[in-house]
């Protein structure tokens, strides 16, 4: 029988998605009122910018920042597609140090301030838990 590997998620802070939604809707309203007031309907083109902000807000509220399991981290981009994939074969390739994750000596580009703090800390514990226990037992 095939055993499914559990995937864990780290989500964006909800405030970022909400911020993008609110700013997108406010800009949309401003552009619509401005276009109608000035009778310059070319200003409706600026609604594309507002729509982009609204779309980014929806992505941040509906998709995780990254997912991880025992040997892979998938990082999602600004528009919801997978932008980076990090894989490793042995647990020694991945090191957690000072709330940062290093893969074969290179720091992975995660923005902890952009994510749910508890989920990010759980990820750090997930990757450093066994090593920390081994270090503690050796002392």
MOTASUL-V615290 format. One record per residue. N is the residue number from 1. PHI is phi in radians with two decimals (* if undefined). PSI is psi in whole degrees, -180 to 180 (none if undefined). OMEGA is omega in degrees with one decimal (999 if undefined). Layout:
BEGIN
[[N & PHI & PSI & OMEGA] [N & PHI & PSI & OMEGA]]
END
This chain:
BEGIN
[[1 & * & 138 & -178.2] [2 & -1.40 & 126 & 179.0] [3 & -1.66 & 127 & -179.5] [4 & -1.47 & 132 & 177.4] [5 & -1.38 & 133 & -179.3] [6 & -1.27 & 136 & 178.1] [7 & -1.90 & 130 & 177.9] [8 & -1.83 & 154 & -176.7] [9 & -2.19 & 148 & 169.9] [10 & -2.13 & 119 & -176.1] [11 & -1.69 & 160 & 172.4] [12 & -1.14 & 157 & 168.6] [13 & -1.13 & 135 & -177.3] [14 & -1.09 & -27 & -178.4] [15 & -1.08 & -34 & -179.5] [16 & -1.18 & -45 & 177.7] [17 & -1.12 & -44 & 179.5] [18 & -1.11 & -42 & 178.3] [19 & -1.02 & -48 & -179.8] [20 & -1.10 & -40 & 178.3] [21 & -1.09 & -49 & -177.9] [22 & -1.10 & -47 & 180.0] [23 & -1.09 & -41 & 178.1] [24 & -1.07 & -44 & 179.3] [25 & -1.19 & -39 & 178.5] [26 & -1.13 & -46 & 178.2] [27 & -1.09 & -40 & 178.0] [28 & -1.02 & -47 & -179.6] [29 & -1.10 & -44 & 179.4] [30 & -1.08 & -44 & -179.0] [31 & -1.17 & -39 & 179.5] [32 & -1.16 & -49 & 179.9] [33 & -1.10 & -42 & 179.0] [34 & -1.10 & -42 & 179.9] [35 & -1.15 & -41 & -179.9] [36 & -1.22 & -42 & -178.3] [37 & -1.16 & -43 & -178.4] [38 & -1.50 & -8 & -176.7] [39 & 0.95 & 35 & 176.6] [40 & -2.03 & 93 & -172.1] [41 & -1.34 & -5 & 174.5] [42 & -1.21 & -18 & 177.4] [43 & -1.16 & -16 & 176.6] [44 & -1.11 & -19 & 176.3] [45 & -1.09 & -28 & 179.0] [46 & -1.18 & -15 & 176.8] [47 & -1.11 & -24 & 175.9] [48 & -1.06 & -41 & 177.7] [49 & -1.10 & -44 & 178.8] [50 & -1.11 & -41 & 178.9] [51 & -1.09 & -37 & 177.2] [52 & -1.11 & -43 & 177.4] [53 & -1.11 & -41 & 178.8] [54 & -1.14 & -44 & 178.5] [55 & -1.06 & -45 & 178.5] [56 & -1.07 & -39 & 177.5] [57 & -1.11 & -43 & 178.4] [58 & -1.12 & -40 & 178.2] [59 & -1.08 & -43 & -178.6] [60 & -1.15 & -28 & 179.1] [61 & -1.53 & -19 & -173.6] [62 & -1.98 & -12 & -179.1] [63 & -2.22 & 147 & 178.4] [64 & -1.30 & 160 & 175.3] [65 & -1.24 & -42 & 176.8] [66 & -2.73 & 160 & 173.0] [67 & -2.19 & 154 & -178.3] [68 & -2.63 & 155 & 169.1] [69 & -2.50 & -162 & -171.5] [70 & -1.14 & -24 & -177.9] [71 & -2.39 & 19 & -178.9] [72 & -2.70 & 142 & 171.4] [73 & -2.21 & 127 & 175.6] [74 & -1.92 & 124 & 179.5] [75 & -1.89 & 132 & -176.9] [76 & -1.69 & 145 & -178.0] [77 & -1.46 & -175 & -175.6] [78 & -1.09 & -27 & -177.2] [79 & -1.89 & 15 & 171.5] [80 & 1.67 & -9 & 178.1] [81 & -1.49 & 159 & 176.8] [82 & -1.18 & 124 & -178.7] [83 & -1.81 & -31 & -179.4] [84 & -2.47 & 142 & 175.2] [85 & -2.18 & 126 & 177.9] [86 & -2.06 & 123 & 178.4] [87 & -2.25 & 157 & 177.9] [88 & -2.65 & 161 & -176.6] [89 & -1.76 & -39 & -178.4] [90 & -2.06 & 152 & -179.0] [91 & -1.11 & -24 & -179.7] [92 & -1.25 & -17 & 178.7] [93 & -1.24 & -26 & -176.7] [94 & -1.86 & 125 & -177.7] [95 & -2.21 & 135 & 174.9] [96 & -1.85 & 123 & -178.7] [97 & -2.53 & 126 & 177.9] [98 & 0.93 & 47 & 178.6] [99 & 1.06 & 26 & 175.3] [100 & -2.21 & 153 & -179.3] [101 & -1.96 & 131 & 179.4] [102 & -2.07 & 133 & 176.3] [103 & -2.04 & 117 & -175.0] [104 & 0.82 & 45 & 175.2] [105 & 1.53 & -11 & -180.0] [106 & -1.77 & 134 & 178.8] [107 & -1.25 & 132 & 176.7] [108 & -1.40 & 140 & -170.6] [109 & -1.45 & 60 & 178.1] [110 & -1.67 & 139 & 177.0] [111 & -1.78 & 98 & -177.1] [112 & -1.09 & -33 & -178.7] [113 & -1.20 & -14 & -178.2] [114 & -1.60 & -8 & -171.1] [115 & -2.02 & 169 & 172.0] [116 & -1.13 & 118 & -173.1] [117 & -1.04 & -44 & -177.2] [118 & -1.16 & -40 & 178.7] [119 & -1.20 & -38 & 178.1] [120 & -1.14 & -43 & 178.4] [121 & -1.14 & -37 & 176.6] [122 & -1.09 & -38 & 177.0] [123 & -1.13 & -43 & 178.3] [124 & -1.07 & -42 & 177.2] [125 & -1.14 & -38 & 179.1] [126 & -1.03 & -44 & -176.5] [127 & -1.48 & -20 & -178.9] [128 & -1.92 & -6 & -174.4] [129 & -0.98 & -54 & -177.8] [130 & -1.19 & -40 & 179.8] [131 & -1.14 & -41 & 179.3] [132 & -1.11 & -39 & 178.4] [133 & -1.16 & -42 & 177.6] [134 & -1.09 & -44 & 178.6] [135 & -1.07 & -40 & -178.9] [136 & -1.18 & -39 & -179.3] [137 & -1.24 & -29 & -178.6] [138 & -1.33 & -22 & -177.5] [139 & -1.30 & none & 999]]
END
